[in-house]
Amino acid sequence: MAKGKTMRPETLVIHGGTAFNDPHGSLTTPLYQTSTFVFPDAETGGRRFAGEESGYIYSRLGNPTVAQLEQRVAALEAMEAGAACATGMGAVAAATMAFLKAGDHVIASDCIYGCSFALFSHLFERFGVHVDFIDMTDETALANAFRENTRVVFLETPANPHLRLLDLAMVGEHCARHNDVRLIVDNTFMTPLLQKPGAFGAHLVVHSATKYLNGHGDVVAGIITGSAEDIHTIKMTTLKDMGATMSPHDAWLIIRGLKTLAVRMEKHCANTERVAEFLQSHSCVSKVYYPGFADHPQHHLVGTQMAHPGAVIAFEMLGGYSAAVQLLNQLEMIRVAVSLGDAETLIQHPASMTHSPLTPEARARAGITDGLVRISVGLEHVDDIIGDLQQSFERVLSNPRARLSAV
């Protein structure tokens, strides 16, 4: 969209994309809740299947509502095109597998979402694709990891769950030195409003649209953005034939959620700053992982690579697993749930939940301890969020065993 190039992100979340031209003048994107589309004649159907004429055929292959969402998120990421998927993992699988075959090599960050780890370490190995998991903050380790058959580099930044940041410009420069290597970045934690990996060399950017893009906890979905050529390849191979496409209704809900993304992120981020400060000062907490703090190892990337530290915090509970579980079990308002980016504040225990697919050794390498807790700060009044954490901490401290651990 030519005019979209001059629009600011706060406007693009509302006006980005030009996928439909509603004959009735609908203000909001119409919901094309249909499985198939009628051809005016047999010849038209033949031309569309042959790729000789544009137009819709079947909603697994394309749908006007879904296309609107794809274009809007692509515009937000400053990418040429987008592909909508049924889930975030559908997006990760479709984006990676479209460019891999048996005998290829993948470099992945050693701290990624548990199901991404399982896909790479279990399924990819079964199909003859080898994956090396490395610490991508170590530039020497990254440089030495490339092979002649490396085809994909995959990372998250901030890393899930402990918010380690990776230097996208550095990683992008190393990828650019090798032919036929695609850098794929999971940008779920940041959203396109806070970070645009494509500006630093990423070829493809994936999101779990379940999270901030939708923002209301009522959809599971994924989005891939990239060049028109790469997105076409994904749509015509892994997405089309493996079938992890998004439903029109889910796309419609995400389009509606996107309209408030800018105001939601502003509130999420403001609340998170206050919660992080509270956690840092509490006697039950030994360490807080929040990129906004000056002592965070990659704090220098805030304000350069990323516009804000984001709205997720991780912290270490003194007392380890027992204290962490006690904290979660005694919360009253904050929900124990494994998603993030919803209006509600959500909290979880990564070692036993989202990152349980990792082996104990892999969790240790990634820095995921039994006392690590992850919190996605929601849109409630920040004093209520802090108040609920405070009362739960007090109940943990009232336990004699927990008190000894916290001294």
C-alpha positions, 0 to 999 in steps of 0.5 A, spaced: 500 500 500 503 506 497 500 511 502 501 506 508 509 507 507 507 514 510 503 512 515 505 511 522 504 504 526 498 507 530 495 508 524 497 502 520 494 498 526 487 501 523 488 502 516 493 498 513 492 493 508 487 493 502 485 486 501 478 487 500 473 492 496 466 491 499 461 493 494 456 495 500 461 500 503 462 496 510 467 500 515 469 494 518 472 488 514 467 483 512 467 476 515 467 472 509 465 466 513 465 461 507 469 455 505 469 455 498 467 461 492 463 460 486 466 461 479 462 465 474 463 459 469 468 453 468 473 457 464 474 462 470 475 456 475 480 453 470 484 459 470 484 461 477 487 454 478 492 454 473 494 461 476 493 465 470 487 469 473 487 472 480 481 470 485 479 466 490 478 459 490 477 455 497 478 458 504 484 454 505 488 457 499 485 464 500 480 468 503 478 476 503 478 477 511 484 473 512 488 477 506 486 483 510 489 481 516 495 478 512 496 485 509 495 489 515 501 485 519 505 485 513 505 493 513 506 493 520 512 489 519 514 493 513 514 487 509 512 485 502 507 480 504 504 476 510 501 469 511 496 467 516 496 460 520 492 456 524 496 457 530 503 460 532 506 453 531 503 453 525 507 459 523 513 457 525 513 450 522 510 453 515 516 458 515 521 453 517 519 447 513 518 451 506 525 452 506 528 445 508 529 438 506 533 432 508 540 433 509 540 441 511 542 444 517 539 449 522 542 454 527 537 456 533 537 460 539 538 455 545 532 459 549 526 458 545 519 457 546 518 449 548 514 447 542 519 450 537 524 446 541 521 440 540 519 441 533 527 442 531 530 437 536 525 431 535 521 432 528 526 435 524 531 430 526 527 425 524 526 428 517 534 428 517 534 436 518 540 437 524 539 443 528 544 446 533 542 450 539 547 455 541 548 461 545 547 467 540 549 472 544 556 469 543 558 472 536 564 467 536 559 461 537 554 463 532 560 465 526 563 458 528 556 454 527 555 456 520 556 450 515 555 449 507 548 446 508 546 451 513 539 454 511 535 457 516 537 461 523 532 461 528 531 466 534 526 469 539 528 476 542 526 477 547 527 470 549 522 466 552 522 465 558 527 469 561 528 475 556 535 475 554 536 479 548 539 478 541 543 483 537 539 482 530 544 486 527 549 482 529 546 476 527 543 479 520 550 480 518 553 473 519 547 470 515 548 475 510 555 472 509 552 466 507 548 464 501 541 461 501 541 462 509 534 465 511 534 469 518 527 467 521 525 471 527 519 470 532 517 477 534 511 475 538 513 478 545 515 485 542 509 486 536 511 490 530 510 496 534 516 495 539 521 492 534 521 490 526 526 485 525 526 486 518 530 492 519 536 488 521 536 483 516 531 478 518 528 475 512 521 472 515 518 474 521 513 470 525 508 471 530 503 468 535 497 472 533 494 469 539 498 474 544 498 481 543 496 482 536 489 479 538 490 481 545 483 478 548 485 471 549 479 468 544 483 466 538 489 461 537 493 464 530 500 465 527 502 470 522 508 470 517 511 476 514 516 476 509 518 478 501 512 476 496 517 471 493 518 467 500 511 468 502 508 465 496 513 459 497 510 458 504 503 459 501 504 454 495 507 449 499 507 447 507 501 452 508 497 449 503 499 442 503 500 441 510 493 445 511 495 449 518 491 455 515 487 460 519 479 461 519 476 467 517 473 468 523 479 468 527 482 473 522 476 477 523 477 477 531 484 479 530 483 485 525 478 487 530 484 486 536 489 490 532 485 496 532 487 497 539 494 494 539 497 501 540 493 503 546 494 496 549 501 496 548 502 503 551 498 501 558 501 494 558 508 497 558 507 502 563 504 497 568 510 492 566 515 498 569 511 499 575 511 491 576 518 490 575 520 495 580 516 492 585 519 485 584 526 488 584 525 490 591 522 484 594 525 480 599 522 473 596 525 475 589 533 473 588 533 476 581 528 480 576 529 479 568 527 485 565 530 489 559 529 495 562 533 495 568 540 498 566 544 491 569 540 487 564 546 484 559 543 487 553 540 493 556 543 497 550 539 494 545 533 498 548 532 504 544 536 502 538 533 495 536 527 495 540 523 501 542 521 499 549 523 493 554 516 490 553 510 487 557 513 480 560 518 479 566 521 473 569 524 473 576 527 468 580 524 465 587 528 464 593 526 457 595 526 454 588 520 450 585 516 450 592 516 457 593 514 458 585 508 454 586 506 457 592 506 464 589 502 461 583 497 457 587 495 463 592 494 469 587 487 471 587 486 476 581 492 474 577 491 468 572 495 462 572 495 460 565 501 459 559 499 465 554 501 472 554 499 479 551 492 478 554 488 484 557 488 479 564 495 479 567 498 471 566 503 468 570 506 461 569 512 456 571 516 455 565 520 449 567 514 445 568 509 448 563 511 452 557 518 449 557 517 442 559 519 439 552 526 441 553 530 436 557 533 438 564 540 439 560 537 444 555 533 448 560 540 448 564 543 451 558 538 456 557 538 458 564 531 456 565 531 454 573 526 451 577 525 457 581 523 461 575 517 465 574 514 468 568 509 474 568 505 477 562 503 484 565 496 485 563 491 491 563 488 492 570 490 497 574 497 496 576 496 497 584 491 491 583 496 487 580 502 489 585 497 488 591 495 481 588 503 479 588 504 482 595 499 478 598 501 472 595 508 473 597 506 475 604 503 468 604 509 464 602 513 468 607 508 465 612 510 458 611 516 457 615 520 453 610 519 458 605 521 463 610 528 460 611 529 459 604 528 467 603 533 469 608 
